[in-house]
Amino acid sequence: MQLGDPITEQGASDRQPFMAFVADERTESLLLEITEALLLPDECVRRSSIQEACLYLEDVRSPSLLIVDIDGVDDPVDQIVALSEVCELGTRLIVLGANNDVTLFRDLLGIGAADYLVKPLTKEQVMASISSLDDGGSGLSIMGRTGKIISVISARGGSGSSTITANCGAIVAQETSKRVVLVDLDTHFGDLALTLGADARGGLADALNQPERIDSLFLERVSSQAAERLYVLGGEESFSENIGNSRDGIDALLNELKTQFHYVIVDVPRSTSEVVYRTLQLSGLVLVVSDLSLTGMRDAARLIKHIKEANPGCQIGLIANKVGENPRAEIPISEFEKGAGWKIDFQVPFEANTVLKAANLGEPITAGRGNIGKTLKQIADRYIGVDQSRQNKQSSKKGLFASLSRKG
């Protein structure tokens, strides 16, 4: 990279390419010189502590490249771990500090930092570090982490897996600082985008048919934003369209998505295709959704057995949906659990007016709208940890306010 060459943007158009949070005037001045040379605005550089950086990045998209200063921080590794919790998974991190300590350097690289630069800095030193990242060097996703893949599948047609997928994803995106993408693998009849009032841009079929095309720019073009931090990837393909059924396509798609999103929630159709089988294999959590019918009980048992064989290490959850829709035809919970060979984790009540109103408006059932909203919120808390994310966010704010009061 030469001075005067703009730093390249990685990701969506609303994501900043670069931000720096530094502790002293000298470092601030040096980085301002560099941002000017890279044709970046001065606002990219802020005189702020790492705690203030954490608080700021809870509410905005983290940049492609982030520089933070740990000079004077008592617990730098812990603070970097806390920072990683609010950053997107594709963020590359350079850490600055005054401590020329090999152990600290190794610890920081071990938790995902791309580089550690010891102050006082030179322009050439910083530019060399940035260049190594821009040229595809050592920068990895922050903390070396990738997102979690969650599959939701109906044991019986019409059980409501799409409702569970759309609303749990919306709750997570709304109540945490995490980025969520919903993938509708039913490329012909899927309705996730419609449920959330988003455009079904298509492109999922292209991704599965031509996995070599999949990268961050391709996914940005074919996904729709349903809400802040919530995206939908699906399609309304022609019935004559043949969709790729190889593991290469779904592998490439899910592997790319989990580098950009904290949660990849897949609405999986009832199918024996290779794409469905491979998705179940790659999932850390599979939620099986069923009504309380005899057919639902039978197919839930068969599906759970299939999932355990395909992916022995994954977590499995069983959700009874539309409970109370047809009480006379419903099997008692204890009998259903015995027949399915699995305990029901949640019972989602049937509330036709609430569901239909939300569907007609093209918006999710908010967490708290009737009993169904409360149950969906509990599902998100249990499996994805919405409450814990909220507590961590509140704790970080308290820590910041305490540090500011001590400064005063």
Secondary structure, DSSP 4 states (H G I P E B T S, - for coil): --TTSPPPP-S-TTS-SEEEEESSHHHHHHHHHHHHHTT--GGGEEE--HHHHHHHHTTSPPPSEEEEE-TT-SSHHHHHHHHHHHS-TT-EEEEEES---HHHHHHHHHTT-SEEEESSP-HHHHHHHHHHHHTT-S--SGGG--PEEEEEEESSTTS-HHHHHHHHHHHHHHHSS--EEEEE--TTT--HHHHTT------HHHHHH-GGG-SHHHHHHH-EEEETTEEEE-----TTPPPP--HHHHHHHHHHHTTT-SEEEEEE-S---HHHHHHHHH-SEEEEEE-SSHHHHHHHHHHHHHHHHH-TTSEEEEEEEEETSSGGGPPPHHHHHHHHTS---EEEE--HHHHHHHHHHT----TTSHHHHHHHHHHHHHHH-HHHHHHHHHHHHHHHHHHHHHH-
